């Protein structure tokens, strides 16, 4: 598996944008839309949602990254 997109998971569902997008771009697309609390994270190429901490562990294990800018959480800047 490879991390391929930034994502935000709401109670209502998950929205995502493929690399090299950033979470703030995803938020901007949904301005004015009332949503429940959110969890920011990433999607893998298999469609699995990983929160920032899970994604950091995964990216290290798969060799996608060698360091983190904001440990223990993964940011899109760490990947692309």
Residue frames relative to the residue before (quaternion, step in Angstrom):
aa qw qx qy qz dx dy dz
X 1.0000 0.0000 0.0000 0.0000 0.00 0.00 0.00
X 0.1323 -0.7647 0.6282 0.0559 3.51 -1.23 0.64
X 0.4281 -0.6524 0.5507 0.2961 3.57 -1.10 0.66
X 0.0631 -0.8500 0.5224 -0.0232 3.56 -0.67 1.13
X 0.8160 0.1642 -0.0556 0.5515 3.61 1.20 -0.30
X 0.4320 -0.6079 0.5841 0.3206 3.51 -1.32 0.43
X 0.0232 -0.8120 0.5830 -0.0167 3.58 -1.08 0.66
X 0.1371 -0.7334 0.6563 0.1119 3.50 -1.32 0.46
X 0.1894 -0.7803 0.5896 0.0867 3.54 -0.82 1.06
X 0.1052 -0.7572 0.6443 0.0215 3.53 -0.88 1.09
X 0.6580 -0.4561 0.3896 0.4551 3.58 -1.26 0.13
X 0.6924 0.5061 -0.2635 0.4416 3.56 1.07 -0.82
X 0.7488 -0.3060 0.2173 0.5463 3.59 1.20 -0.33
X 0.4847 -0.6539 0.5061 0.2852 3.55 -1.34 -0.06
X 0.1280 -0.7595 0.6339 0.0711 3.55 -1.07 0.86
X 0.0162 -0.8203 0.5710 -0.0275 3.57 -1.06 0.69
X 0.1361 -0.7340 0.6555 0.1144 3.51 -1.39 0.31
X 0.4768 -0.6939 0.4669 0.2705 3.56 -0.92 0.93
X 0.6602 -0.4876 0.4016 0.4065 3.54 -1.31 0.42
X 0.6337 -0.1512 -0.7528 -0.0945 1.57 -2.12 1.34
X 0.1969 0.8177 -0.5175 0.1573 3.60 1.01 0.73
X 0.3248 -0.7146 0.5921 0.1823 3.52 -1.36 0.42
X 0.6434 -0.5280 0.3840 0.3997 3.58 -1.22 0.46
X 0.6460 0.5305 -0.3444 0.4274 3.62 0.94 -0.78
X 0.5973 0.5402 -0.3654 0.4669 3.62 1.13 -0.51
X 0.6464 0.5170 -0.3046 0.4713 3.55 1.02 -0.82
X 0.6358 0.5144 -0.3201 0.4782 3.59 0.99 -0.83
X 0.6533 0.5357 -0.3155 0.4322 3.60 0.91 -0.92
X 0.6385 0.5353 -0.3258 0.4469 3.59 1.06 -0.67
X 0.7592 0.3630 -0.1809 0.5091 3.58 1.19 -0.55
X 0.2770 0.7672 -0.5265 0.2399 3.60 1.21 0.49
X 0.8036 0.2654 -0.2149 0.4874 3.54 -0.92 0.91
X 0.5956 0.5256 -0.3680 0.4834 3.57 1.28 -0.08
X 0.3356 -0.7510 0.5339 0.1957 3.56 -0.66 1.10
X 0.0449 0.7861 -0.6110 0.0818 3.55 -0.72 1.13
X 0.5744 -0.5491 0.4723 0.3815 3.52 -1.30 0.31
X 0.7205 -0.3639 0.3114 0.5014 3.56 -1.25 -0.15
X 0.2626 -0.7997 0.5270 0.1179 3.55 -1.09 0.66
X 0.2150 -0.7132 0.6467 0.1641 3.51 -1.39 0.31
X 0.2360 -0.7803 0.5640 0.1319 3.55 -0.66 1.10
X 0.1813 0.7812 -0.5769 0.1550 3.51 -1.03 0.84
X 0.5267 -0.6154 0.5005 0.3055 3.53 -1.20 -0.67
X 0.3098 -0.7097 0.5936 0.2190 3.54 -1.32 0.33
X 0.3558 -0.6970 0.5780 0.2312 3.53 -1.16 0.69
X 0.6659 -0.4982 0.3701 0.4141 3.55 -1.28 0.16
X 0.6518 0.4735 -0.3190 0.4991 3.60 1.27 -0.13
X 0.5754 -0.6278 0.3560 0.3847 3.58 1.31 0.16
X 0.4670 0.6736 -0.4469 0.3585 3.60 1.24 0.23
X 0.3284 -0.7286 0.5707 0.1889 3.57 -0.95 0.96
X 0.0432 -0.7671 0.6400 0.0079 3.57 -1.01 0.93
X 0.3928 -0.6869 0.5412 0.2847 3.60 -0.86 0.86
X 0.7437 -0.4420 0.2499 0.4348 3.60 -1.23 0.28
X 0.6740 0.4878 -0.2971 0.4684 3.60 0.96 -0.82
X 0.6463 0.5012 -0.3116 0.4836 3.59 0.95 -0.87
X 0.6563 0.5209 -0.3053 0.4525 3.56 0.98 -0.87
X 0.6177 0.5357 -0.3472 0.4593 3.60 1.03 -0.72
X 0.6563 0.5004 -0.3086 0.4729 3.59 0.87 -0.93
X 0.6714 0.5082 -0.2920 0.4535 3.55 0.90 -0.95
X 0.6709 0.5050 -0.3040 0.4499 3.60 0.88 -0.94
X 0.6228 0.5142 -0.3400 0.4818 3.61 1.06 -0.66
X 0.6830 0.5101 -0.2915 0.4340 3.59 0.81 -1.01
X 0.7514 0.3931 -0.2107 0.4864 3.58 1.00 -0.80
X 0.5253 -0.6766 0.3882 0.3401 3.58 1.28 0.06
X 0.3946 0.7198 -0.4867 0.2990 3.60 1.16 0.37
X 0.7893 0.1097 -0.0595 0.6012 3.59 1.17 -0.56
X 0.2579 -0.7492 0.5840 0.1765 3.54 -1.31 0.30
X 0.7872 0.1003 -0.0791 0.6033 3.60 1.29 -0.14
X 0.3230 -0.7267 0.5770 0.1864 3.54 -1.36 0.33
X 0.4299 -0.6881 0.5240 0.2592 3.58 -1.08 0.72
X 0.8028 0.1422 -0.0352 0.5780 3.59 1.07 -0.80
X 0.0990 -0.8328 0.5420 0.0539 3.61 0.53 1.13
X 0.6264 -0.1752 -0.7574 -0.0567 1.62 -2.07 1.41
X 0.5485 0.6592 -0.3646 0.3628 3.59 1.29 0.15
X 0.4120 -0.6793 0.5546 0.2474 3.53 -1.16 0.71
X 0.1126 -0.7521 0.6437 0.0853 3.56 -1.13 0.72
X 0.6312 -0.5349 0.3849 0.4091 3.56 -1.17 0.39
X 0.5984 0.5750 -0.3519 0.4330 3.58 1.14 -0.60
X 0.5870 0.5617 -0.3651 0.4546 3.60 1.20 -0.45
X 0.7421 0.4327 -0.2083 0.4676 3.58 1.07 -0.77
X 0.8216 -0.0407 0.0846 0.5622 3.58 0.86 -0.96
